[in-house]
């Protein structure tokens, strides 16, 4: 059983068997008293924990998500989704996980109460990043970097329907929402527009503001790859 704070990680090991090589993944809980391996499945792509800390979800290969109980450190039955995925985000109440990525043009809602996947939500743009507002009403999707996609798409979590795409001038490397939920910040990758800049988006109107340029301490070719909003 996991007690106290823990760091959760996923690893991949290549296993060769004719005629192909398969990746096996293990989820680990890392905390001051030791390390516990919590499950294995094909090909790790991401890992996240529910807000109540009771379940770890590991994105594995072959379009599956594996839930792991943190009370018993045992994996549950894999949840099958429609597309490969690389990122997962939970609504603040922990009732729904949204899974996407892998450059697929949809995200899939998963009920954490039943561990069943809902119908994929198509957003007409490849997905790499997902961020959910603190009130749980809207999920924003963006990315992937390096692709000619310059939009962030809002999705109503009440109806699981996408809204009008928000054009930001370049694909997004990362997105993050302020604790009050009023502003979403998108880091521009720079493939189709400005690079090393952050675009603020008003979540009340879903209108982007003027890009905020970032200076890289004398490194003109540096690329911003992440963003964190201070509480």
N, C-alpha and C positions, 0 to 999 in steps of 0.2 A: 504493500500500500504506500502511496506517495503522501508523505506528511511534510507540511511546510513548503517553502518556495522551491520551485524546480525549474530547470532549463530543459526544454524539450527539443530534441534534434532528430533528424532522419539521415541515414547514410545509405549508400549504394555499394553493392559488391557485384562485380561481373562474374557470372558463372557460365562457362562455355560448355555447350552440349550440342553435338551435331544435329541440325546444320546451323544453329544460331547461338548467339550469346544473349543471355537473359540477365537483367538486373534484379537483385533481391534487395529489399529494403528492410531496415530495422528501425523502429522508433525507440528512443531512449529518454528516460527521465534522469536528469543530472541534478543532484542536490548535495548539500554539504556532507551528508552521511554516506553517499555512495552513488552508484549508477545502476539503473534497472533497465534491462532490455524488455520492451513491452509488446513486440509483435513483428511479424515478418510478412512481406508480400512482394509482388513484382514491381520494381521500378519506382522509387520515391520521387516526387516532384514538389511536395509542399507539406507543411504540417501546421496545425492550429488547434487551440484548446477552447472549449466552450467557456462563456463568461462565468459559469458557476464552478469551473474547474473539474467537473466530473468526467468529462470525456475528451479524449484526444482524437482528432481526425487526421489521418495520414492520406494524402493523395498518392495513390499508387498507379502503376501502369495498367494498360488494357482497360482504361475508362472506368476505374473503380476508386472508391473512397473506403478506407477501413477505419471504423470507430474502435477506440481502445478505452476500456474502463480504467480510470486512474485509481479506483478502489482495489481492483484485483489485478491490474496490469495485464489483462488478457484482451486480445482482439475479438471483435464481434464479426458478424457476417458482412462481407464486402457489399458496399452499396454501388450498384451499377448506374452509370450516367451515360449520356448520349455521345459525349465527346471527350477527348483527352483534356486534362486540366493541369494547371500549375499554381493556382492561387485559390484561397478560400477565405471568406469573411462571414462573421456571424452578426445577426441582428443583436442589439443590446440585451434583449430579453432572452437570448439564447435559443429561441424556438426554431429559427431557420438559419441554415448555412447556405451561402451562395458560393457556388464553385464554378470556376471558369479558367480561361487561359489556354495555353497550347495553341494560340493563334486561331482558335475556333471562334465563330461569329455568334456565340450564344453563351449564356450562363445557366446553370441548373440549380433550382432551389431544392434543398433537402430538409425534410422535417426531422428535427433532432429527437422528437418524442417517439417516432416510429422508425427512424432511419430509412425512410423511403424517399426516393427522388421524384420530384414533380416534373412537369413538362418543361423542356428547355425554353428559355426566353431568348428569342432571336433579336439581335441588335444591329444587324447589317454592317458590323465592323468587327475586325479581329479583337479579341479581349485578352489583356494581359494583367490588368490591375483592377481591383474591386475595393471600394470604400463605402461605408454605410454611415449615414448621419446618426448623431447621438440619439435622436428621437426614434430611430428605426424606420422612418417613413420612406426613405429614399436610398437606393443603392446606386452608386456611380461607377461606371466601367470605362476603362481607357486602355490604349496601347494596341499592339505592342510597339516598342521602339524599333527603329530601323525599317518601319513599313510606312508607306505613304498614306497614313491615317491621321487626320488632325482633329479628331473629335473626342469628346467625353459625352457619354450617354447616361441620362438619369433614368432610373427604373422605379416605378411605384411598387413598394413591397406589399401594399394592400391588394393590388390587382395583378402584380407581376407583369406589368406592361411597360414597355419603354416609352420615354417621352422624346421630344425633339432633340436631335443631336446638337451639342454645343461645340462650335468650331473655335479652336485655340491656336491655329497657325502652324502646328507641328505635332507629331505624335508625342505622347506623354511617357516619360521614363518612370515616373512615380506620381501618385496622387495622395493627398492627405486632407483631412477635414478638421477644422478648429473645434475645440471642446464645446463651444456654444452652438455649433452646427451652422453658423451663418456663412462661412466661407470655405470653399474647397480650393486647395492650391495644387496646380499641376506643373510638374517639372518638365520643361520642353527638351526633347531629345535632339532636335535640330536637323532632322533629316529633310524636312520640307519647309522649314522656316527658321525662326530664331533658335539659337543654341545657348545653353547656360543662362536660362531665364525661367522665371516662375510666373505663371498666369493665375491671378486670383479669380475665382468664380463666385458670384453672389448666388447662394443656394435658394434664396427666396424668388429670384427672377430667372435664375440659370443663365445669366449673362456674364461673359468674361470681361475682366478689366484689362488694363494696359499691362503688357508683360513687364516684369521687374527684372532687369539685367543683373547678373551676378558676376563679380570680378574674382579671378582665381589666383590671387596673390602672385602675379607674375608668370602664371602658367596659362598662356593664351589658348593652348590646345586641350586643356583639361575639360572633362565632361562631368556635369553634376549627375549623380546616379541615385540619389535618394533624398527624402525629405521627412522631417519629424516636426510636429507642431507641439510646442511647449504648453503644458496644461496651464 
